[in-house]
């Protein structure tokens, strides 16, 4: 799935001296009714962000992840996460996104 938008925020998340790495991006979509989406970059995908900054217009290739876990009273809980696979700078003249017709 592709998402086009502008980077609003980048925030690195630390996990108390663990080797895990995660960066959260807030992306405002480029649509008639823009949405602010939380996009997750995990582990090796974090290095993709080195050449990007706030206000850059980008195209993201993302995966939707469903997460299931048990809470403290053994009830099943669910949530969703948007994880990024790839990111490229958006250029109106070069980038064409194919849409299903």
N, C-alpha and C positions, 0 to 999 in steps of 0.2 A: 504494500500500500504506500502511496506517495502523499506527502503533505507539503504544501508550499506556505511559507510564512516568514515572519521577521522575529529574530531572536530578541527577547525582552530581558531575560535574566539567565545567568549561568551560576550554579552553586555547587561546589564540591562538597561531598558528604564524607566525613571521616568516621571510621568504625573502631574507635578506641584501640589503636595500635595493631589492628588486624591488617593483613595484607590486601583486604578488599578495597576496591575503588568504585565510586559511583559519582556521577555528575548529573544534576537535575537542570533541565533547560525549560524555561517558559517560552513557548512559541505562540505568537499571535498569527492565526491563519489568515491567508489572503483570500477572503471570500466576501460575498455580499454582506453577510452577518458574521464578522470576525469572532473567533473563539480563542481564548487563552488555554493552551494545552500544556500539561506537564509531561515532558518527554524524558526518559531515563537513558543514560549512557552508562553501561557497566563494563568493568574490567578493561579489556583491550580496546573496546570501542571509544573509551575516553580520549585516546590519542587523536581521534578524528577531529576533535574540537580545537586543536592547537592553532589552526589558521583562521579561526572564526572569532568574531567579537559581537558584542551587543549592537543591535540595529542592522546587522547583516541580514539580507534576504536570502533564504536558503530553500533547498528542496531536500526533504528527508525521506528515506526509505525506512519504514517502521514495521514492527511486529506487534500485534495485540496479544498480550499474555494474560491468561486467566490464572488466578492464584487461589488455592484452597488450603485452609489450615483449621486447626481446632483451637478454640479459645480456652480460657482457664477453667470453664465449667463443661468442657468437652463438647461444645456445640460447634458445628461446622460453620465456618465463615468464608466468604468469598470476596475477592476484589479483582480489579483489572489494572494492568499497567501497560503503557505504551513504551516500547523499547526501540531505540534507533539502531539500524544496521549500517546505514551509510548517510552521508551528508555532503551536498555539493552546493557551491554558491550559485544563486539564481541569476541568470542573465537573460533578459527578455528576448534578445536576438538569437541566443544559442539554445536555450533550454525549452524544449517542447514536451509537454506532458500528454501522453496518450490517455484519452478517457474512453470508457465503454459507451457505445452508442446503441 
